Amino acid sequence: MTDSHSDWVQLVKGPSEVYVEGHADVFGKDVFNSQVYVDVGKILPFETSAGCNIQVRGGETWLASARTAGTTIWQEIIQNIFADRVLRMILIVGKTDSGKSSLATYIINKALNLGLKPRLIDADVGQGDLAPPNAIGAAVIERQITDIRDVKARFFEFIGSTSPVGFEQIIIKSVKKIFLGIRNLGDICIINTDGYFLDNGVTYKLRLAQELTPDLVVCLGQGDVYDIFKAKSSSSVVLHGKSPASNLIKSRIDRNQRRQAQLMRYVSDDYYNNKLLSKELKRVNFVYGGIIFPPRQIICGSGCLFLINGKKRVLRWTLTNMFVGLGFNRNFVGFGVICNASRRKIYIRSAAVGNFNEVYLSQSTVDNNRVYPIPL
C-alpha cells in the first residue's frame, strides 16, 4: 500500500493491475475506487488525493514529482485548447517518448468532461495505438480512457511500412483522407504523430502541418522542434510543452513488445478462425509504396511475388504469412494474413466483410505468434 501526496505522482509500468482505494485521476479520468489494468510497456500516472491508497500487482511502480510527471506539466496547453473557444484541430508533434500519446489521452478526457465529442487520428505507423503496425487509424471517442489502445478504431488507412521514411507523402494523404471522413463526427480532432525527426523528419512534419492547417501545433520535448515550427508555421498557433521525466522513456524492448502486442490484436487465434478468402490473381491489384501494380505486372508462384516495371523486376516478396491490407476500388476494407499464393490464386485469412480487389503489401510477416520485418 502507498499513501499519496498531492506533490507526487504514482507511476506504474505494465503489465500490472492497480487497485485504487479513494480518489485518483489518470490523464484526467476519475478512477475512484476502481481497478486499472496497465498494458505491457505502458506507464500510467496516478494523481491521487489525500488518503488515497494504491496497491500494485505486477509491473513496476515508483513516485515522481508532479513537476516532472502527470498532467500538471500540460496545464498551459489545456488552457489554450479550452479557453474562449474550442479548437477544431490539434496536431501533436515530438520526438520518440516525448509524451505525445499521453497528452492526446489527457486532451480527450478533458474534452469529454466538458461534454465535447473528440476524434483522434493516430498517424504513427510503427508505434500507433489505434491501428496495427503498417497502418494508421482513427476513432470518435465517447468514453474517458487511460490507454488509447482501449479504443476500438473505426477508420483505417493501410500504409505498408512500420517506418515513415519514404512513405511521408502517402501518410499525409491518408491522414487528410481520414480527416475528411470524420470531420463532421465530433467537436475537436487530435492528430498524433510518430517520433521521426532525423534527416527528412522535420520537413515531413512541417509539410503535414502545412497541408492540414491545424488550429494548434503542440511541440513536446526539447525546444529545437518548437523553434523550427514557430519560425516556419504561419497558419497555426504553436505551443511548446514539456515531456515527462526521462525515466519514463521506453526501452527498445518495451517498444518492440508494444508493437508486437498491437499487431497480434489483429492476428489472434480468433482471427484465424475467420474466413479463408481466395482470389484469382488476374482480378487483383497489388499496392506498395503508393504504387498500384495491376495483374499484367505481377508474376506469382510458390509463395513468391515479383512486381514488374516494364522488363525490369523491381521487387521480390515472400508472401506466405505476410500481414496485408485489403481494399476495394481504393477503399480500405480490412486486414489479413496471406496463407499461400500460386500462379493463379492468392489465399488470405481475414475478417474482412465483402469483396476486395486490392492487396496492400507490408513489411511485416506473422509466424508462430511472432512478427518479423521482411527484408527487401
N, C-alpha and C positions, 0 to 999 in steps of 0.2 A: 504494500500500500504506500502511496505517496501523497502527502498533503501539499496542496498547491499554494502559490503566492502570485498576486497579480503582476509582479515584475518578472515572472518567469513563465516559460512555455515548456510544457511537457512534450518532448518529441518521441515518436515511436516509429521504428523501422520494421517493416513486414518481411516475412509473413508473421502476423501476430493477431491476437484477439484482445481488444481493450474493453474493460468493464468500467463504466463511469458511474460513480455514485455522487450525485449533486449536479451542479450547473457547469457546463463546459461548452465551448464552441470549437468547431473545426472548420477553418476557412469561412467563418460566418454562419455555419449551420449549427443549430442548437442540438446537442447530443445529450441532453439531460437524462440521467438515469437510463442509459442505453448501452448496448453492446456494439462496438465498431470493429469491423474487420479491416486490417491493413494489409494490402496485397503485397506480393513479393517485390522487393526492391523499392517500394513506396515509403516515403517518410511523411507522416501526418503530424501537424502541430495541434496540441490540445491546450486551448487557452481557457483556464479554469477560474472559477470564482472561489471566494474564501469558503473553506470547509469541504471542498470537493475532493474526493479520493479517486484515484485511478489505479486499477490493477491490470497489469500487462502479462499476457501469457504468450510466450514465444517471441521471436524477434529481438530487438534491442530497444532500450529506452534511456533517455538522459534529459537533463534540464538545460535550457538555453535562455539567455537573456531576451526579454521581449523587444529589446532594441536591435536585435540581430536575427530574430526569427518570429514566426507568426504574422498576423495581419497588421500589426502596428506600423510596420515599415512602409505600408502602402496606403496610409490614410489620406495623404495628399492626392494621390491618384484617384481614389474613390470619391473624394470631394469634388474633384474636377469632372468626373463622369456623371455624377448625380446631383450637380449643383442646381443651376437655374433651369436647365433643360436636359433631357436625356439624349445622350449622343447616339446616333444611329449605328455607327460602325467604329470599332476599336481594333487596331492592329497591334499585336504584341510581338516584339522582336527582342532578341538577345542571344547570347552565345549559349552553348550547351550547359545545362544545370544552372541557368540564371533565374529560375523560378517562374517561367512562362506559364506552365500548366497550373501551378499553384495560384498565381494571380488570376488566371482565367476562371478557376473554380470559385475564388472569392468574389469576383465580379458577378458571376452567375447567381450565387447565393444572395448577394446583396440586391440584385435586380428582382429576384423572386420575392424577397422580403418586402420590397416596395410595390408588389403587385404587378410587375412587368413580366413580359414573356421573352426570355433571352434565347438567342440562337448561337450556336458555336460551330465554326468551321475549323477543323484540325488539319493543317496543311503540312504536317510533319510525316514524310513518307517512311522514315526509319524508326522513329520512336513515338508514333502517334497513339492517341488514346481512343479515337472514335472509329478507327479502321485498322485492318491488318497491315503489316508492312507491305510496301509496294503500292499503297493506295492512300487516298485522303477521304475523310468523311465529314459529315455534318449532322446536326440534330437540333430540334427545337426542344428545349429542356423545361420540364413542367414541375419538377420537384427538386428541392435542395439536395446537394450531393457532397460527399467527402472525397470522391475519386471520380474523375471523368469517365473512367472505364466502366463505371456502374451504369452509364447511359447507353441506351440502345440507339445506334445511329440509324437514320432513315435515308440518307443520301450518300452516295459514294461516287468517286471517280477513280479509275484504275490507272496508275502511272507506270508501273512496271519496273521500278527501281527502289532500293532502300536508301539511296543517296540522291540528293537533288542535283548533284553535279552532272551537267549535260542534259538535265531534264527541267531546267529552270522555266523556260517558256511554256512547256507543257503543264507544269504545276500552276503557273499564273493563269493560263486559260481555263484550267479545271476549277480553280478557286472562283474565278469570275462566273463560270457556268453554274456552279453550285449556288453561289450567292443570288444569282438571278432567279433560281428555282425556289429559294426560301425567303426572299426579301420581304414578301408580304405576310409572312407567317409569324412575325413577332415584332417586338419593340426595339430591341438592341441586338446587334450582331458582334460577337467577339471572334476574331480570327487569330488563331495561334499558329506560330511558325516553327521551323526547325532551327537548330543551332549553327547552321552553316554560315560562317563569316570569313573564312580564309579565301584567298585568291579572288574568285569572281563572286563570292558570297555577299559582300556588301552591295555590289552593283545589282545583284539579283533582288535583294530585299528592297532597295530603293525603287527598282522598276516595279516590284509588286505594289509598293505604296503608291507610286505614281498612277498605275492603272486602276487601282481600287479606289483611290482618293478617300481614305477614311477620315472621319472627323478628328480622331485622335490616334497618334502613334505613341506607344509606351515602349521605351528602350530600357531594358533591365540590365543590370550589371555595370561593368566598367564604363566610364564616361566617354570612351572613344567612339562607341556606337552612337551614343546620344549626340555627340558633337557633329558627326557626319550627317545624321538625319536632320539636325537642327539647321545645318548650313544648306542642305540641299532639298528639303521638303518645304515647298511654298504653299501647298494647298491644305496642309493638315497641321493641327496643333501637335507639338512634340513635347513629351514629358520624360524625365529621367526617373527611374525607380531603382531602389536598392535590390540586390539579390540576397537571399537567405544566407546565413553563415556558411563559411567554406566547408565545415564538417558535414553539410547536408548534400555535398556533391556525390553523385552516384559513381561507383566504380564501374570499370568496363564489364565486370561480371554481372553487376546489378542491371546495367543497361541491356546486356545480352539476354538475361533472364526475363526482363520485362518484354523485350521484343519477341522472344520465343513464346512466352505465355500469351501474348496478344494474338499471334498468328494461330496458335493452337486452339483458340476460341472458335476459329472458323474451320478447323480440320480435326475436330474431336471425334471420338468414337461414334457419337450420334450422327455426326456429319457423314461418316462412311456408310451409315445405314440409309442414306438418301439415294436418289436415283442414279443409275449409270446411264449417262447420256451418250449417244453416238451420233456422229455427223459425217456425211461424205465430204471429203476434202475439197471436192470441186464446188462445194457450197459454203466454204469457209474462207474468210479473210483473216490473216494473222496480222497483229498490230504490235509494233515495238518502237519505242522512242518517237511516237507520234507519226510513224510511217506505216501506211497500210500496204500489206503485201497480198495481192489477190492470188487466186489459185494458179494462174499461169506463172507466177514467180515462186512457186513452192515445189520442193521435192521432199518427199517424206517416205520413210521406210525403216523398219527395225527400231522404232522408238526414237529415231533421229530426224531432225528437220533442217533443211537448207533453205534459206531465203535468198532468192536470186535477184540481182540487179543487172539486167542485160545478160551478158555472158559471164559475169563475174559473180562468184559465190561470196556473199558479204557476211553471212552469219551462219553458224552451225550450232544447233541446240540439241541437247539430250532432253527429250520431252517427258519421259516417264517420271512421275511423282512431282512434276512442276506445278507450283501454285500459280493459277491463272485467273484472269478476269474474263467474264463473258459479256458480250454486248449484242445488241440487235439494232442495226442501222445507226451506229454511233451513240446509242443509248445504253448505259450500263444496266445489266440485268442480274448479275450475281457473281459469286466466286466459285472456283472449282479446283480440282486436282486431276491432272492428266494421268490416266491409268495405263494407256497404251496408244500406239499410233501405228498404222500400216500405210501402205501406198495409197489406199483408198479411203480409209476411215480414221477418225480420231475418237477416243473413248474418254469421257470425263465424268468423274463422280462429283455431283453438285446438288445443292439445294435450290438452285435457280428454278423459277417457275416460268414456263413459256419458252418460246423459241429463241435461238441465238444463231447468228451468222458471223460473229467475230470472236476470236480468241486473243486476249491480251496477254502476251508473254511477260514473264517476270524474271527476276534474278534469284528466286528462292525455290528450293525443292524440299519436299517433306518426305522423310524416310524414317520409319520406326520411331515416330513421335519426336523427331529432331528436325530442325530447319537448317539447311545449308545454303550458302550462296553458290550460284552456278558460275564456274569460270568461263569467260567468254574468250 
